[in-house]
Amino acid sequence: MKSNLFKLYATLIMAFISFLSNAQPVDPPVDSDPPPAPINTKLVWLAVAGIIFAYFYFRKQAKTSSQN
């Protein structure tokens, strides 16, 4: 009987802990959120930097492959 009571308590505690770990927290007030970051203005510069990087990378690859 003692073992069954221990198993019952252990099962109840595990169920309670799993319920608490899945519970959603209360939403904070909307005013405390920071404004979203404006990344759209930087995408053009990122694309230009990527094109320049690719150009120099492939130019270097062409030089090393022509030397072999």
C-alpha positions in Angstrom: 0.0 0.0 0.0 2.9 2.4 0.8 4.3 1.8 -2.7 1.0 2.6 -4.4 0.6 5.8 -2.4 4.2 6.9 -3.4 3.4 6.2 -7.1 0.2 8.2 -6.9 2.0 11.2 -5.3 4.8 10.9 -7.9 2.3 10.8 -10.8 0.3 13.8 -9.5 3.5 15.8 -9.0 4.8 15.0 -12.5 1.4 15.9 -14.0 1.4 19.2 -12.1 4.9 20.1 -13.1 4.2 19.3 -16.8 1.1 21.4 -16.6 3.1 24.4 -15.2 5.8 24.0 -17.8 3.3 24.3 -20.6 1.3 27.1 -19.2 1.4 30.4 -21.2 2.6 33.5 -19.4 0.3 36.5 -19.2 0.8 38.9 -22.1 2.7 42.1 -21.1 1.1 45.5 -21.8 1.3 46.6 -25.5 3.0 49.9 -24.6 6.2 48.2 -23.3 7.1 46.7 -26.7 10.0 48.3 -28.5 9.3 49.6 -32.0 10.2 47.2 -34.8 13.6 47.6 -36.4 13.6 49.1 -39.9 15.6 46.5 -41.8 13.9 47.2 -45.2 16.2 50.2 -45.7 19.3 48.1 -45.3 18.4 45.3 -47.6 19.6 47.2 -50.7 23.0 47.7 -49.1 23.2 44.1 -48.1 22.4 43.0 -51.7 25.1 45.3 -53.0 27.7 44.0 -50.5 26.7 40.4 -51.4 27.2 41.0 -55.2 30.6 42.7 -54.6 31.7 39.8 -52.3 30.6 37.2 -54.9 32.4 39.1 -57.7 35.7 39.1 -55.8 35.3 35.5 -54.6 34.7 34.1 -58.1 37.4 36.2 -59.5 39.8 34.7 -57.0 38.6 31.2 -57.8 39.1 31.8 -61.5 42.7 33.0 -60.8 43.6 29.9 -58.7 42.0 27.5 -61.1 43.8 29.0 -64.1 47.2 28.6 -62.3 46.8 24.9 -61.8 
